[in-house]
Amino acid sequence: MSYQGDKGLNTVKLLLLIFVCSVSALLVNVGKVSAQTTSDGWVKDTEIEVNWNSPIRSRRSPDATVSAQITNSGDEPTNGPIRFVIETLAPATVSVGNADGKLGELDYVVALPENQVLEPGQSLTVGPITIVGGRTSFNISGSAYVQVPLEPVALEVDILTPTTLSTFGSSPVTVTGTINQENAELTLNGVVIAHDGKQFSADVELSEGFNTVVARATNSSGEQITDSISVSLDLTPPYLTIESHTEAQEVYSDKITVTGLVNDIVRGTVSEEQASVEVNGIKATVSNRSYAATDVPLNEGENVITVTAIDESGNSASISQNVVYKIVTEKRLVLVSGQNQTAQIGNKLPEQLIVKLVDGSDAPIAGETVVFRVTQGAGIVGSTPETSGRAIIATTDAEGIARTEFQVGYRTGVANHKVRAKVVGVENEVIFPASATSVTGDKISVNSGNNQRGVVGQTLPAPFVVAVTDSGANVVQGARVRFDVIKGDGVFQNEESSYETLTDSDGRASAQLTLGPLTGIDAQRVEAVLIDSPESMDLLAGFSATAFVPADAGITSVSGVVLDNQDTPLPGVTVRIEGTDRTAFTDQQGQFTITQAPVGPVHLIVDGSTTTAFGEYPTLSYHIVTVSGVDNPLSGPVYMVKLDTDNGVYAGKEDVVLTLDNFPGFKLEIAKDSVTFPDGSREGIVSVTSVNASKVPMAPPNGMQPQFIVTIQPVGATFSPAAKLTLPNVDGHAPGAQVEMYSFDHDLEEFVAIGLGTVSEDGSVVSSNPGVGVVKAGWHCGSQPGGSGTAHNCPECQKCQGSSCVRDPAQDNKPLSNQTPEDCKTQLCKGFKPDPSDVPVNADVKYDCKKPGCDGENPIFDVPDDGDIKEEDKKCAMCSDGEKVPDESKEDKACGTPGTSTACYTCKDGSCGNHCEASKDKEVIKVGIPGEITNFLTVLNRGSEKLRKVSPFTLSLDVTGGGSMEQGEACCTACVTTEPVIQNKYSVDVEIKATASAATPRLPFPSYEHYFNRDERFIVGANAELRGTVTGATSPKYEYTEKLGCPDDENCHEFAAQVAVGGEIAANGLLQAAMQKWDFDHELYHCSFYSREARKKPSNNHCWSTEEGVSGTIKGGAKVEANVSSSSNSCTGPKSCAWQIKPVELFAEGSAKVKFLFFDFEYNYKPEPIKVSDGNGGSCL
């Protein structure tokens, strides 16, 4: 709408202006055919018409005012608030001067406040609206907006930086991310963080080792969501060794190559990206935990070699060693060529290793023997297979030259393969360092991330990570890997179901999965395919994940099962969530459930020290991520090994060696004063236990499955210097091979390499290299040799592909060999198909007018079957719509057999019988146990009570119940009469209980007693007794029914009885230290005497009561129960007879009482019984 200044305005222009305004307003409202909703829920109301009034100007002001008339043209009232939004205002030199706020980028004024109503047909004026600078012409338009409820937006929180699995060298770290609800509360690791509803940033303190950073958002409706990352704080400097030279070693060249190990507590290997190394200021090459600095200059005489390393976190370390450069002028070996070459693993170097033997005047010496020997790595020297080996002899030619070829071993690294050339009688020697590089990867393995749990539609807590290795078990960098979603409709970080990436310097490739809608344990599947695999080899690794639909956080739980290495359940194991009070104990089946568990990442501690199973068990821990409102089962059993503490050695005072009798070659060499135990002590027992390789609680890295794994206890013990470790070479590494040795790091909670070991020349053992060994107690193993291998005997529906058994699509429609019978379906390799012939016939209930069937793939059991009725029932009844109903056409008609006892039978309400009109009234007379019997029982029990006071035997007997007579009318079964007859029913129903027990006298142990006077004493003592109890109970029931005037075979006797017996034998013990007072008025025992000497007798200990002190009791034993039940009727024969012997159980319980001053409490402990034998039972018919 355009308004001109009033200068020179005439009547014609005014009329034209009104016309234009009216047409513009009409066009604006006609164009409002749909509503647009703003982000905060405001929508244009097309039912509210807008009409502008003429602007008002003043010569004394550069501004103008304008108002608009809004009218509700709809049929329904419009509730406030209503905002009048200025949608256009031009030119840019004018603006609204009195706006009440902005809707997005547009100014608005409040047209109708909240809680007021604009009725249909009602109008109101909006304004005046001040147009700053509006004295000249301007264009303006606007509309009425109302607020409508928005669809609820799911709460979201995402951590953007740092990325998961990052490592830092300092704390705190800055964590940034996004959140989508302004009023939601946000915490980072429990600390409330401010945010603007879009982004957040805060510093988080880290502890050394593994850390989980949890962002948790909670809104006012109780919705809770988390996102987490795993990061590490590395404050440990890298670990260095010098392997090329020993302390004060003499060398014979003015330039040397210095090599050694550089290691760090990191995931994966150590390469140029993870550490930098300098030797005397010369930068070294780093690869696969090895370093090499070439051409390090020396001066004649003693030289100091200093090696300095800095890891990616900024931690640094250095070591020094002396070498002596000696100039040899006499007969000597001279390097010609061949040093510092490189070849792929298992291949020969491109050039030969050549030395020259000369005399003091540099003249060549011919015909001398030179020994070339491999001193590091699993390589071989020699020119032909027949002459090759770990060492060969070469003879110098006329030029004094000797040479050989060198095939490097199978471990990648820089200068980590060495050959020494030596001549007997010659002082110096020549060392040939060589490097090895990896070949094409031929194995892809799951590294981490498998079996995760998450929320439908959300990203899993951790990425899927695979490792690619070559035939030498070396990680391969730069290999192409493709991740494919196989099942579940999830997507990766590229929003696609397929994601391709390259392996990093650790040989690892990762992908982050957002879960699809498919729920179910491990239902969603992902495959990782090695694209750059050897020709004709299809290599892949598989992942599974579980998606849950979240619910109320208050019902979140964690469940699992704890087993030993023989798959036997471990009861009584304590399972708790660190930092909370949420704790559970495993039951007799080893199962546990922790209720009201926190939502998000939790640290689960499994403490085996509390198990009631025999032996000592360790403590394990796991990091898991829980989903709100569901049970979160662990991905597999928690396996615990029973610790072998018998072979422990006392370490600390002197050098000790720990061996295992069943594993020749194993040694753990612990130096004097090198061990520190978890409590800070420097002396104690160190033990080693071998672990079932298939039951190791944490998976070794890179898909390895080493055959020999041990746990060194106690966890938390540290060794400095490292304890040298020697393992039997059960994995078959080649002689001289450099083998990774692994330790489970409880800070990172994964296996990390502690350094290298060398296979002995006879191939029997792997011994850690100098300076390498066990630094922390825990789980330890060697690595597995490389090689792709070939999977064989793959399960049904799978095929052999590379080193794995994988799904075979060609078998997808093949029926499985093991089918579930009668389930209306045929199970296929992929899913199932309905099978209408696979009816559950064995579940059919005979003569119920129904039969089983199939509703697609679902069994049903209520298909109407009009023929499913007994022949006897057909006389008067029929089947209709699956139910037995009276046959109305046969009502009151004869159904018996003429000339027999059923000749008078007629049909009535669907049954065939002698339907006389018998009254339902009954007269009942009841009688109790005779007084003579109750008097006898009273005398017997009183006598038993007196017997208990003077002997170890007790006996009790109790009889309850009684008899009754019931008289009424009944019909004879036979047709001797069609009139009612008198029926008498006599019954006796009693229950008899008996208990007998015996106990040995309490056996006192040496005790201390001090009597202050006749009535008080202090006592410290203990005693024990053995007690046995036998219980029995029976409940016989007899019933006789007679029908007067009916045949004798209708008078029936019925008998039923149950007999139960049980036995228990137990040992009771008491330990006490207490102040006691004589109980003169004891309720059970005679204590009313004053003799001090009599009161001191042990037989009167029961008369002393404890006033203050400490006491404890313990009870343990075994119990067994059995029962038999039977019933029989003289008219119908035996009904039932069954027997049962319940499982034999061992039980224990204890209590402790403390009563001193104002302290008075009692603690009772009663674990679940232990079943030592299974019960049995059966029928005795």
MOCOR-V582374 format. One record per pair of residues at least 6 apart in sequence whose C-alpha atoms are under 6 Angstrom apart, sorted by the first residue. I is the first residue (numbers start at 1). J is the second residue. If there is no record, write none. Layout:
# MOCOR-V582374
i->{I,I}
j->{J,J}
This chain:
# MOCOR-V582374
i->{1,1,2,2,3,3,4,5,5,25,32,35,36,37,41,41,41,42,42,43,43,44,44,45,45,47,47,48,48,48,49,49,50,50,51,51,52,53,53,55,55,56,56,57,62,62,63,63,63,63,63,64,64,64,64,65,65,65,65,66,66,67,67,67,67,68,68,69,69,70,70,71,71,72,72,72,73,74,75,76,77,77,77,78,78,79,80,80,80,80,80,80,81,81,81,82,82,82,82,83,83,83,83,83,84,84,84,84,84,85,85,85,85,86,86,86,86,87,87,88,88,89,89,90,90,94,94,95,95,96,96,96,97,97,97,98,99,99,99,100,100,101,101,102,111,156,156,157,157,158,158,158,159,159,160,160,161,161,164,164,164,165,165,166,167,167,167,168,168,168,169,169,169,169,171,171,172,172,172,173,173,174,174,175,175,176,176,177,177,178,178,179,179,179,180,180,181,182,182,184,184,185,185,186,186,186,186,187,187,187,188,188,189,189,208,209,209,209,209,210,210,210,211,211,211,212,212,213,213,214,214,215,215,216,216,217,217,218,226,237,237,237,238,238,239,239,240,240,241,241,242,243,243,244,244,247,247,248,248,248,249,250,250,250,251,252,252,252,254,254,255,255,255,255,256,256,257,257,257,258,258,259,259,260,260,261,261,262,262,263,268,269,269,270,270,271,271,271,272,274,274,275,275,275,276,276,277,277,277,278,278,278,279,279,280,284,284,285,285,287,287,288,290,290,291,292,292,300,301,301,302,302,303,303,303,304,304,305,305,305,306,306,307,307,308,308,309,309,310,329,330,330,331,331,331,332,332,332,333,333,334,334,335,336,336,337,338,338,339,339,340,340,341,342,342,342,343,343,344,344,344,345,345,345,345,345,346,346,346,347,347,348,348,349,352,352,353,353,354,354,355,355,356,356,357,357,357,358,358,364,364,365,366,366,366,366,367,367,368,368,369,369,370,370,370,370,370,371,371,371,371,372,372,372,372,373,373,373,374,374,374,375,375,376,376,377,377,377,377,377,378,378,378,379,379,379,380,380,380,381,381,381,381,382,382,382,383,394,395,396,410,412,412,412,413,413,414,415,415,415,416,417,417,418,418,419,419,420,420,421,421,422,441,441,441,442,442,442,443,443,443,444,444,445,445,445,445,445,446,446,447,447,447,447,448,449,449,449,450,450,451,451,451,452,453,453,454,454,455,455,455,456,456,456,456,456,456,457,457,458,458,459,459,460,463,463,464,464,465,465,466,466,467,467,467,468,468,468,469,469,471,471,472,473,475,476,477,477,477,477,478,478,479,479,479,480,480,480,480,481,481,481,481,481,481,482,482,482,482,483,483,483,483,484,484,484,484,485,485,486,486,487,487,488,488,488,489,490,490,490,491,491,491,492,492,492,493,503,519,519,520,521,522,522,522,523,524,524,525,525,526,526,527,527,528,528,529,529,530,530,537,538,538,539,550,550,551,551,552,553,553,554,555,555,556,556,556,556,556,556,557,557,557,557,557,557,558,558,558,558,558,559,559,559,560,560,560,560,561,561,561,562,562,562,562,563,563,563,564,564,564,565,565,569,569,570,571,571,571,571,571,571,572,572,572,572,572,573,573,573,573,573,573,574,574,574,575,575,575,575,576,576,576,576,577,577,578,584,586,599,599,599,600,600,601,601,602,602,602,603,603,604,604,605,606,606,606,607,608,608,608,609,616,616,617,617,639,639,643,644,645,648,648,648,649,649,650,650,651,651,652,652,652,652,653,654,655,655,655,656,657,657,658,658,659,659,665,666,666,666,667,667,668,668,669,669,670,674,674,674,675,675,675,676,676,676,677,678,678,686,687,687,688,688,689,689,690,690,691,691,693,700,704,706,709,709,710,710,711,711,712,712,713,715,715,716,717,717,718,718,719,722,722,722,723,723,724,725,725,725,726,726,727,727,728,729,729,729,735,735,735,735,736,736,736,736,737,737,738,738,739,739,740,740,740,741,741,741,741,741,742,742,742,742,742,742,743,743,743,743,744,744,744,745,755,756,756,757,757,757,757,758,758,759,759,788,789,790,790,791,791,791,794,797,797,797,798,798,798,798,799,799,799,812,812,813,814,814,815,815,816,816,822,822,822,823,824,824,824,824,824,824,824,824,825,825,825,825,826,826,826,834,834,836,839,844,844,847,847,847,849,849,849,849,849,849,849,850,850,850,850,850,851,851,851,852,852,852,853,853,854,864,864,866,876,876,876,876,876,877,877,877,877,878,878,878,886,886,891,891,892,892,892,893,893,894,894,895,895,896,896,896,897,901,901,902,904,905,905,906,906,916,916,916,918,918,918,919,922,922,923,923,924,924,925,925,926,926,927,927,927,928,929,941,944,944,948,952,952,953,953,954,954,955,955,956,956,957,957,958,958,959,959,960,960,961,961,962,962,962,963,963,964,964,965,965,966,966,967,967,968,968,969,969,969,969,970,970,970,971,972,982,982,983,983,984,984,985,985,986,986,987,987,988,988,989,990,991,991,992,992,993,993,994,994,995,995,996,996,997,997,998,998,999,999,1000,1000,1002,1002,1002,1003,1003,1004,1005,1005,1007,1007,1008,1008,1009,1009,1010,1010,1011,1014,1015,1015,1016,1016,1017,1017,1018,1018,1019,1019,1020,1020,1021,1021,1022,1022,1023,1023,1024,1024,1025,1025,1026,1026,1027,1027,1028,1028,1029,1029,1030,1030,1031,1031,1032,1032,1033,1033,1034,1034,1035,1035,1036,1036,1037,1037,1037,1038,1038,1039,1039,1040,1040,1041,1041,1042,1052,1052,1053,1053,1054,1054,1055,1055,1056,1056,1057,1057,1058,1058,1059,1059,1060,1060,1061,1061,1062,1062,1063,1063,1064,1064,1065,1065,1066,1066,1067,1067,1068,1068,1069,1069,1070,1070,1071,1071,1072,1072,1073,1073,1074,1074,1074,1075,1075,1075,1076,1076,1076,1076,1077,1077,1078,1078,1079,1079,1080,1080,1087,1108,1108,1109,1109,1109,1110,1110,1111,1111,1112,1112,1113,1113,1114,1114,1115,1115,1116,1116,1117,1117,1118,1118,1119,1119,1120,1121,1122,1122,1122,1123,1123,1124,1124,1125,1125,1126,1126,1127,1127,1128,1128,1137,1137,1137,1138,1138,1138,1139,1139,1140,1140,1141,1141,1141,1142,1143,1143,1143,1144,1144,1145,1145,1145,1146,1146,1147,1149,1149,1150,1150,1151,1151,1152,1152,1153,1154,1154}
j->{139,140,138,139,137,138,137,136,137,51,46,44,43,43,147,148,150,146,147,145,146,144,145,144,145,73,74,71,72,73,70,71,69,70,68,69,68,67,68,65,66,64,65,64,133,135,131,132,133,134,135,130,131,134,135,128,129,130,131,128,129,126,127,128,129,125,126,124,125,123,124,122,123,120,121,122,121,120,120,120,118,119,120,117,118,117,112,113,114,115,116,117,112,113,114,111,112,145,146,109,110,111,144,145,108,109,111,143,144,107,108,142,143,107,108,141,142,141,142,140,141,139,140,138,139,132,133,131,132,130,131,132,130,131,132,130,107,108,109,108,109,107,108,108,126,179,180,178,179,177,178,227,176,177,176,177,175,176,229,230,231,230,231,231,231,232,233,233,234,313,233,234,235,313,205,206,203,204,205,203,204,202,203,201,202,200,201,199,200,198,199,197,198,199,197,198,197,196,197,218,219,217,218,192,193,216,217,193,215,216,214,215,213,214,233,232,233,747,748,232,747,748,230,231,232,229,230,228,229,227,228,226,227,225,226,224,225,224,600,315,316,317,263,264,262,263,261,262,260,261,260,259,260,258,259,321,322,322,323,324,323,323,324,325,325,325,326,327,297,298,295,296,297,298,295,296,293,294,295,292,293,291,292,290,291,289,290,289,290,289,506,288,506,288,289,286,287,288,286,311,312,310,311,312,309,310,284,308,309,284,307,308,306,307,306,292,293,291,292,413,414,413,413,414,414,414,415,325,324,325,323,324,322,323,324,321,322,320,321,322,319,320,318,319,317,318,316,317,316,360,359,360,358,359,360,357,358,426,356,357,355,356,355,354,355,354,352,353,432,433,433,434,434,434,435,436,349,436,436,437,438,409,410,436,437,438,408,409,410,407,408,406,407,406,404,405,403,404,402,403,401,402,400,401,364,365,400,364,365,399,400,400,396,397,398,400,395,396,395,396,394,395,393,394,395,422,423,392,393,421,422,391,392,420,421,391,419,420,390,418,419,418,419,417,418,409,417,736,737,738,409,736,737,407,408,409,389,390,407,388,389,405,406,388,404,405,405,402,402,402,472,436,437,438,435,436,435,433,434,435,435,433,434,432,433,431,432,430,431,429,430,429,468,469,470,470,533,788,468,469,788,467,468,466,467,541,702,703,466,703,465,466,467,702,465,462,463,464,543,544,544,545,635,545,545,546,460,547,547,548,549,515,516,517,547,548,549,515,516,514,515,513,514,513,511,512,510,511,509,510,508,509,507,508,702,475,476,507,475,476,786,787,786,786,507,507,503,504,505,507,502,503,502,503,532,501,502,531,532,500,501,502,529,530,531,499,500,528,529,498,499,527,528,497,498,526,527,497,526,525,526,524,525,516,518,524,516,514,515,516,497,513,514,512,513,514,512,509,547,548,546,546,544,545,546,546,544,545,543,544,542,543,541,542,540,541,539,540,539,540,802,801,802,802,628,629,628,629,629,628,629,596,596,629,596,597,628,629,630,631,594,595,596,597,631,632,593,594,631,632,633,592,593,633,591,592,633,634,590,591,637,570,590,637,638,569,570,639,639,640,641,641,695,589,590,590,586,587,588,590,611,612,585,586,610,611,612,585,586,607,608,610,611,585,606,607,583,584,605,606,582,583,604,605,603,604,603,594,592,626,627,628,625,626,624,625,623,624,625,622,623,621,622,621,619,620,621,619,617,618,619,617,642,643,642,643,695,697,689,689,687,685,686,687,685,686,684,685,683,684,672,673,682,683,672,672,670,671,672,670,668,669,667,668,666,667,728,726,727,728,725,726,724,725,723,724,723,719,720,721,682,718,719,682,717,718,717,716,717,713,712,713,711,712,710,711,709,710,709,710,707,751,784,784,780,781,779,780,778,779,777,778,777,777,778,777,776,777,775,776,775,773,774,775,773,774,773,767,768,773,766,767,765,766,765,764,765,766,759,760,761,763,758,759,760,761,758,759,757,758,756,757,755,756,783,753,754,755,756,782,752,753,754,780,781,782,751,752,779,780,750,751,779,751,772,768,769,766,767,768,769,766,767,765,766,803,803,802,803,800,803,804,805,808,811,829,805,806,807,808,805,806,808,829,830,828,828,829,827,828,827,828,838,839,840,859,835,836,838,839,854,857,858,859,833,834,835,857,832,833,835,856,857,854,853,851,852,868,869,870,865,866,868,869,879,882,883,862,863,864,865,882,861,863,865,860,861,863,859,860,860,881,882,879,887,890,907,910,911,885,886,887,910,884,885,887,909,910,907,908,906,907,908,906,907,905,906,905,906,902,903,905,903,974,975,975,975,913,914,912,913,971,978,979,969,970,980,969,967,968,966,967,965,966,964,965,963,964,962,963,964,962,962,956,954,955,954,998,999,997,998,996,997,995,996,994,995,993,994,992,993,991,992,990,991,989,990,988,989,990,987,988,986,987,985,986,984,985,983,984,982,983,980,981,982,983,980,981,983,980,1046,1043,1044,1042,1043,1041,1042,1040,1041,1039,1040,1038,1039,1037,1038,1037,1035,1034,1035,1033,1034,1032,1033,1031,1032,1030,1031,1029,1030,1028,1029,1027,1028,1026,1027,1025,1026,1023,1024,1025,1023,1024,1023,1022,1023,1020,1021,1019,1020,1018,1019,1017,1018,1017,1092,1077,1078,1076,1077,1075,1076,1074,1075,1073,1074,1072,1073,1071,1072,1070,1071,1069,1070,1068,1069,1067,1068,1066,1067,1065,1066,1064,1065,1063,1064,1062,1063,1061,1062,1060,1061,1059,1060,1058,1059,1057,1058,1056,1057,1055,1056,1057,1054,1055,1053,1054,1052,1053,1051,1052,1051,1130,1131,1129,1130,1128,1129,1127,1128,1126,1127,1125,1126,1124,1125,1123,1124,1122,1123,1121,1122,1120,1121,1119,1120,1118,1119,1117,1118,1116,1117,1115,1116,1114,1115,1113,1114,1112,1113,1111,1112,1110,1111,1109,1110,1108,1109,1110,1106,1107,1108,1104,1105,1106,1107,1104,1105,1103,1104,1103,1104,1087,1088,1103,1155,1156,1154,1155,1156,1153,1154,1152,1153,1151,1152,1150,1151,1149,1150,1148,1149,1147,1148,1146,1147,1145,1146,1144,1145,1144,1142,1140,1141,1142,1139,1140,1138,1139,1137,1138,1136,1137,1135,1136,1134,1135,1179,1180,1181,1178,1179,1180,1177,1178,1176,1177,1175,1176,1177,1175,1173,1174,1175,1172,1173,1170,1171,1172,1169,1170,1169,1165,1166,1164,1165,1163,1164,1162,1163,1162,1160,1161}
